[in-house]
């Protein structure tokens, strides 16, 4: 990990971006390949999806749609104990997201003028769940439950098959608990293409959500406009604010929890304590020895792990506000007093007994979060991502007549004659 002494004046946003930048090598090649996949699926439908699944996943899937029998078998294989855990997690997620529901309104704001907003759910969404070599049942819950709370009537889940042509029983069990019945054994960029454009056996959707690898992220970027997307999620990251009250072993464990995701994952520590910095480095070295994914975690921390030694807690907070991390843990003494100072973070974990994995799986807030600094201008996945707003307007005759000349004047200034005439004809009746 790299140690960085923060100067008295701190860092500018430009400097922080240069310090925390992650390698984007290969993007042009990924884009070229994904464009080819999208074009092929758009033209050849199921045949192209099947061919790409053979090529990338190493398996021929005769039927993309997962059957009820497969889901029932998965529930039995998972067993009642984990089914209960899934059900409790789903309940927590639903309870949290129900508080995000916004109500439509329509009221008289001036004499004869009624204005408002109407909220309606998106009619059909696609949810991408990474799979193949790993299973993410938590993503099934996190990305489908808010859609259900929003009232989305049609939800399709896409996840890649394993080499045996099957899907992890944990993913299917989570779908069962969530009440989602439309699932497809299709992954990668080809699944994003199928969801966006439709094929003979897959109906297109209006919006695609969910995390994925670089090819999935690029595909989402390129189909945006044909469909909506939640965000372009990059590799995971965690930021930790800590002082001498924090346990270095716990900090190290939390940083490793993100580093094990991907060689491009990042972990940042900002602390005014030299002792904490030194002990955390030592703990990371020690804990890496026992980690199953040690090579991934070690590479991530070597390339993208940063320890900022600050002049004060306030300067440490400002460093994190500039980084705008996906996950931010506050491990200061009396951590709750610093929450109001956090301006940019996807999710904020307050205190030593709120490690980031609590949010990943169980607490209720969504774990699909903005990454790579985008928390400075975007938000976690939520009910609002599955709803759209329509403006409502109604003028009566008196109210219309009172403003007609002003509207005509606007139209004349902009050179839009028909706009002005649409008003004038009503006055001339």
SULSUL-V181107 format. One record per residue. N is the residue number from 1. SS is DSSP state (alpha for helix, beta for strand, coil for the rest). PHI is phi in radians with two decimals (999 if undefined). OMEGA is omega in whole degrees, -180 to 180 (999 if undefined). Layout:
N_SS_PHI_OMEGA ; N_SS_PHI_OMEGA
This chain:
1_coil_999_-180 ; 2_beta_-1.68_174 ; 3_beta_-1.64_-178 ; 4_beta_-2.27_175 ; 5_beta_-1.43_-178 ; 6_coil_-1.44_-179 ; 7_coil_-1.20_-179 ; 8_coil_-0.95_-177 ; 9_coil_-1.36_-177 ; 10_coil_1.36_178 ; 11_coil_-2.09_171 ; 12_coil_-1.43_177 ; 13_alpha_-1.04_179 ; 14_alpha_-1.06_-180 ; 15_alpha_-1.15_179 ; 16_alpha_-1.09_179 ; 17_alpha_-1.09_179 ; 18_alpha_-1.19_-179 ; 19_alpha_-1.19_-172 ; 20_alpha_-1.77_-178 ; 21_coil_-1.04_178 ; 22_coil_-1.94_-175 ; 23_coil_-0.99_178 ; 24_coil_-1.97_-177 ; 25_coil_-0.99_176 ; 26_coil_1.62_-178 ; 27_alpha_-1.05_-178 ; 28_alpha_-1.16_178 ; 29_alpha_-1.22_177 ; 30_alpha_-1.09_-180 ; 31_alpha_-1.05_-180 ; 32_alpha_-1.06_-179 ; 33_alpha_-1.19_-180 ; 34_alpha_-1.17_177 ; 35_alpha_-1.03_178 ; 36_alpha_-1.13_-180 ; 37_alpha_-1.11_-179 ; 38_alpha_-1.07_-179 ; 39_alpha_-1.12_-179 ; 40_alpha_-1.15_-180 ; 41_alpha_-1.17_179 ; 42_alpha_-1.08_-178 ; 43_alpha_-1.51_-170 ; 44_alpha_-1.90_172 ; 45_coil_1.02_-175 ; 46_alpha_-0.96_-177 ; 47_alpha_-1.07_179 ; 48_alpha_-1.18_179 ; 49_alpha_-1.05_-180 ; 50_alpha_-1.13_-179 ; 51_alpha_-1.13_179 ; 52_alpha_-1.21_178 ; 53_alpha_-1.16_175 ; 54_alpha_-1.10_-176 ; 55_alpha_-1.18_-172 ; 56_alpha_-1.61_-177 ; 57_alpha_-1.79_176 ; 58_coil_1.23_-179 ; 59_coil_-2.60_176 ; 60_coil_-1.66_-179 ; 61_coil_-1.86_-177 ; 62_coil_-1.08_180 ; 63_coil_-2.14_-179 ; 64_coil_-1.29_-175 ; 65_beta_-1.25_178 ; 66_coil_-1.38_-174 ; 67_coil_-1.48_176 ; 68_alpha_-1.11_179 ; 69_alpha_-1.12_178 ; 70_alpha_-1.13_179 ; 71_alpha_-1.18_179 ; 72_alpha_-1.10_178 ; 73_alpha_-1.12_179 ; 74_alpha_-1.14_179 ; 75_alpha_-1.06_178 ; 76_alpha_-1.15_-178 ; 77_alpha_-1.18_-179 ; 78_alpha_-1.22_178 ; 79_coil_1.59_-173 ; 80_alpha_-1.14_-177 ; 81_alpha_-1.09_-179 ; 82_alpha_-1.25_176 ; 83_alpha_-1.07_178 ; 84_alpha_-1.17_177 ; 85_alpha_-1.11_178 ; 86_alpha_-1.05_-178 ; 87_alpha_-1.13_179 ; 88_alpha_-1.20_177 ; 89_alpha_-1.07_178 ; 90_alpha_-1.04_179 ; 91_alpha_-1.08_179 ; 92_alpha_-1.09_-179 ; 93_alpha_-1.12_-179 ; 94_alpha_-1.12_-179 ; 95_alpha_-1.02_179 ; 96_alpha_-1.10_-173 ; 97_alpha_-1.30_177 ; 98_alpha_-1.10_179 ; 99_coil_-1.32_-180 ; 100_coil_-1.61_-177 ; 101_coil_-1.12_177 ; 102_coil_-1.91_-178 ; 103_coil_-1.72_175 ; 104_coil_-1.19_176 ; 105_beta_-2.56_-179 ; 106_beta_-2.75_-176 ; 107_beta_-2.58_178 ; 108_beta_-1.37_-177 ; 109_beta_-1.77_172 ; 110_beta_-2.51_-179 ; 111_coil_-0.98_177 ; 112_coil_1.37_-178 ; 113_beta_-2.09_176 ; 114_beta_-1.93_178 ; 115_beta_-2.30_178 ; 116_beta_-3.09_178 ; 117_beta_-2.37_177 ; 118_beta_-1.97_178 ; 119_beta_-1.72_177 ; 120_beta_-2.37_179 ; 121_beta_-1.28_170 ; 122_coil_-1.11_-171 ; 123_coil_-1.29_-178 ; 124_beta_-2.64_179 ; 125_beta_-2.25_174 ; 126_beta_-1.93_-180 ; 127_beta_-2.06_177 ; 128_beta_-1.63_178 ; 129_coil_-2.13_179 ; 130_coil_-1.00_-179 ; 131_coil_-2.82_-178 ; 132_coil_1.46_-178 ; 133_coil_-1.54_180 ; 134_coil_-2.49_-179 ; 135_coil_-2.10_-180 ; 136_coil_-2.26_177 ; 137_alpha_-1.07_179 ; 138_alpha_-1.07_180 ; 139_alpha_-1.17_176 ; 140_alpha_-1.00_-178 ; 141_alpha_-1.18_-175 ; 142_alpha_-1.09_-174 ; 143_alpha_-1.77_177 ; 144_alpha_-1.79_-177 ; 145_alpha_-1.09_177 ; 146_alpha_-1.06_177 ; 147_alpha_-1.12_178 ; 148_alpha_-1.16_178 ; 149_alpha_-1.06_178 ; 150_alpha_-1.23_-180 ; 151_coil_1.67_178 ; 152_coil_-1.09_-175 ; 153_coil_-1.41_-175 ; 154_beta_-2.38_-178 ; 155_beta_-2.20_178 ; 156_beta_-2.04_-180 ; 157_beta_-1.80_178 ; 158_beta_-2.09_179 ; 159_beta_-2.62_-175 ; 160_coil_-1.26_177 ; 161_coil_-1.39_171 ; 162_coil_-1.43_-178 ; 163_coil_-1.11_179 ; 164_coil_-1.52_180 ; 165_coil_1.47_180 ; 166_coil_-1.77_177 ; 167_coil_-2.12_-180 ; 168_coil_-0.85_178 ; 169_alpha_-1.07_180 ; 170_alpha_-1.20_175 ; 171_alpha_-1.15_-180 ; 172_alpha_-1.17_178 ; 173_alpha_-1.13_178 ; 174_alpha_-1.12_177 ; 175_alpha_-1.10_178 ; 176_alpha_-1.08_179 ; 177_alpha_-1.10_180 ; 178_alpha_-1.31_-178 ; 179_coil_1.42_178 ; 180_coil_-1.64_-175 ; 181_coil_-1.96_-179 ; 182_beta_-1.79_-179 ; 183_beta_-2.28_-179 ; 184_beta_-2.23_175 ; 185_beta_-1.48_-180 ; 186_coil_-2.46_180 ; 187_coil_-2.27_175 ; 188_alpha_1.14_-179 ; 189_alpha_-1.08_-180 ; 190_alpha_-1.15_178 ; 191_alpha_-1.26_177 ; 192_alpha_-1.13_177 ; 193_alpha_-1.12_-180 ; 194_alpha_-1.09_-180 ; 195_alpha_-1.18_-177 ; 196_alpha_-1.33_-173 ; 197_alpha_-1.76_-175 ; 198_coil_1.43_175 ; 199_coil_-2.38_179 ; 200_coil_-1.06_-175 ; 201_coil_-1.96_-178 ; 202_coil_-2.20_177 ; 203_coil_-1.31_179 ; 204_coil_-1.19_-180 ; 205_coil_-2.02_177 ; 206_coil_-1.72_-179 ; 207_beta_-2.65_180 ; 208_beta_-2.12_178 ; 209_beta_-2.26_175 ; 210_coil_2.00_-179 ; 211_coil_-1.44_177 ; 212_coil_-2.96_-180 ; 213_coil_-1.34_-176 ; 214_alpha_-1.08_180 ; 215_alpha_-1.26_176 ; 216_alpha_-1.12_180 ; 217_alpha_-1.06_179 ; 218_alpha_-1.15_179 ; 219_alpha_-1.07_178 ; 220_alpha_-1.08_179 ; 221_alpha_-1.02_-173 ; 222_alpha_-1.38_178 ; 223_alpha_-1.61_178 ; 224_beta_-1.07_-174 ; 225_coil_1.97_168 ; 226_coil_-1.31_174 ; 227_beta_-2.30_171 ; 228_beta_-1.46_174 ; 229_beta_-2.37_178 ; 230_coil_-1.37_-178 ; 231_coil_-2.99_171 ; 232_coil_-1.74_-175 ; 233_coil_-1.50_176 ; 234_coil_-1.71_178 ; 235_coil_-1.04_-174 ; 236_coil_-1.18_178 ; 237_beta_-2.73_175 ; 238_beta_-2.40_171 ; 239_beta_-2.05_-180 ; 240_beta_-2.21_171 ; 241_beta_-1.79_-175 ; 242_beta_-2.53_171 ; 243_coil_-2.17_-175 ; 244_coil_-1.18_178 ; 245_coil_-1.38_-175 ; 246_coil_-1.45_178 ; 247_coil_-1.59_-178 ; 248_alpha_-1.01_180 ; 249_alpha_-1.13_179 ; 250_alpha_-1.24_178 ; 251_alpha_-1.06_180 ; 252_alpha_-1.03_180 ; 253_alpha_-1.07_-179 ; 254_alpha_-1.22_178 ; 255_alpha_-1.20_178 ; 256_alpha_-1.17_-180 ; 257_alpha_-1.06_176 ; 258_alpha_-1.51_-177 ; 259_alpha_-1.09_-178 ; 260_coil_-1.27_-180 ; 261_coil_-1.11_-165 ; 262_coil_-2.86_178 ; 263_coil_-1.16_177 ; 264_coil_-1.82_174 ; 265_coil_-1.19_-177 ; 266_beta_-2.30_177 ; 267_beta_-2.41_-177 ; 268_beta_-2.15_173 ; 269_beta_-2.13_174 ; 270_beta_-2.12_-175 ; 271_beta_-2.60_173 ; 272_coil_-1.50_-174 ; 273_coil_-1.87_175 ; 274_alpha_-1.09_-180 ; 275_alpha_-1.08_179 ; 276_alpha_-1.05_-180 ; 277_alpha_-1.02_-178 ; 278_alpha_-1.16_-178 ; 279_alpha_-1.18_178 ; 280_alpha_-1.13_177 ; 281_alpha_-1.02_179 ; 282_alpha_-1.12_-179 ; 283_alpha_-1.16_178 ; 284_alpha_-1.08_178 ; 285_alpha_-1.04_-179 ; 286_alpha_-1.23_-176 ; 287_alpha_-1.25_178 ; 288_alpha_-1.04_-176 ; 289_coil_-1.05_-175 ; 290_coil_-1.80_-175 ; 291_coil_-1.59_-179 ; 292_coil_-1.08_-180 ; 293_coil_-1.81_-173 ; 294_alpha_-1.10_-177 ; 295_alpha_-1.15_178 ; 296_alpha_-1.13_-178 ; 297_alpha_-1.08_-179 ; 298_alpha_-1.10_179 ; 299_alpha_-1.14_-180 ; 300_alpha_-1.08_-178 ; 301_alpha_-1.25_177 ; 302_alpha_-1.09_-174 ; 303_alpha_-1.57_-171 ; 304_alpha_-2.29_175 ; 305_beta_-1.60_-178 ; 306_beta_-2.32_172 ; 307_beta_-2.03_179 ; 308_beta_-1.68_176 ; 309_beta_-1.61_-173 ; 310_coil_-1.82_180 ; 311_coil_-1.44_-177 ; 312_coil_-2.83_175 ; 313_alpha_-1.13_-179 ; 314_alpha_-1.08_178 ; 315_alpha_-1.20_177 ; 316_alpha_-1.10_177 ; 317_alpha_-1.07_-179 ; 318_alpha_-1.12_176 ; 319_alpha_-1.03_-180 ; 320_alpha_-1.19_176 ; 321_alpha_-1.13_176 ; 322_alpha_-1.31_178 ; 323_alpha_-1.19_-177 ; 324_coil_0.95_-174 ; 325_coil_-1.27_175 ; 326_coil_-1.03_176 ; 327_beta_-2.03_176 ; 328_beta_-2.31_177 ; 329_beta_-1.79_176 ; 330_beta_-1.83_-179 ; 331_beta_-2.02_171 ; 332_coil_-1.44_167 ; 333_coil_-1.07_-175 ; 334_coil_0.89_-172 ; 335_alpha_-1.08_-176 ; 336_alpha_-1.11_-180 ; 337_alpha_-1.29_-180 ; 338_alpha_-1.76_-176 ; 339_alpha_-1.02_-177 ; 340_alpha_-1.14_180 ; 341_alpha_-1.51_-180 ; 342_coil_-1.44_-177 ; 343_coil_-1.76_-173 ; 344_coil_-2.35_174 ; 345_coil_-2.91_178 ; 346_coil_-1.18_177 ; 347_beta_-2.47_-176 ; 348_beta_-1.98_-177 ; 349_beta_-1.90_-168 ; 350_beta_-1.81_174 ; 351_coil_1.65_-172 ; 352_coil_-1.21_-178 ; 353_coil_-1.77_177 ; 354_coil_-2.19_179 ; 355_coil_-1.18_-176 ; 356_alpha_-0.94_179 ; 357_alpha_-1.03_175 ; 358_alpha_-1.01_178 ; 359_alpha_-1.30_180 ; 360_alpha_-1.02_-167 ; 361_alpha_-2.04_-157 ; 362_coil_-2.38_-169 ; 363_coil_-1.10_-179 ; 364_coil_2.37_175 ; 365_coil_-1.04_-172 ; 366_coil_-1.28_178 ; 367_coil_-1.71_173 ; 368_coil_-1.51_-166 ; 369_coil_-2.24_175 ; 370_coil_-1.19_-176 ; 371_coil_-2.14_172 ; 372_coil_0.94_175 ; 373_coil_1.52_-177 ; 374_alpha_-1.30_174 ; 375_alpha_-1.14_176 ; 376_alpha_-1.26_-179 ; 377_coil_-2.47_179 ; 378_coil_-2.43_-166 ; 379_coil_-2.28_174 ; 380_coil_-1.09_173 ; 381_coil_-1.05_-179 ; 382_coil_-2.76_180 ; 383_alpha_-0.97_-178 ; 384_alpha_-1.09_178 ; 385_alpha_-1.30_-177 ; 386_alpha_-1.92_178 ; 387_beta_-2.20_175 ; 388_beta_-2.27_-176 ; 389_beta_-2.01_171 ; 390_beta_-2.07_176 ; 391_beta_-1.37_177 ; 392_beta_-2.03_-180 ; 393_beta_-2.42_174 ; 394_beta_-2.63_175 ; 395_beta_-1.94_169 ; 396_coil_-1.56_-173 ; 397_alpha_-1.06_-177 ; 398_alpha_-1.11_-180 ; 399_alpha_-1.14_178 ; 400_alpha_-1.10_-177 ; 401_alpha_-1.06_-177 ; 402_alpha_-1.15_-176 ; 403_alpha_-1.98_-173 ; 404_alpha_-1.00_-177 ; 405_alpha_-1.09_179 ; 406_alpha_-1.16_179 ; 407_alpha_-1.19_177 ; 408_alpha_-1.04_-180 ; 409_alpha_-1.14_175 ; 410_alpha_-0.98_-177 ; 411_alpha_-1.09_180 ; 412_alpha_-1.14_179 ; 413_alpha_-1.07_-178 ; 414_coil_-1.55_176 ; 415_coil_1.24_-178 ; 416_coil_-1.91_-172 ; 417_alpha_-1.07_-177 ; 418_alpha_-1.13_176 ; 419_alpha_-1.06_180 ; 420_alpha_-1.12_-180 ; 421_alpha_-1.18_178 ; 422_alpha_-1.08_176 ; 423_alpha_-1.45_-175 ; 424_alpha_-1.02_-178 ; 425_alpha_-1.06_179 ; 426_alpha_-1.27_177 ; 427_alpha_-1.32_-176 ; 428_coil_-1.50_-178 ; 429_coil_-1.07_999
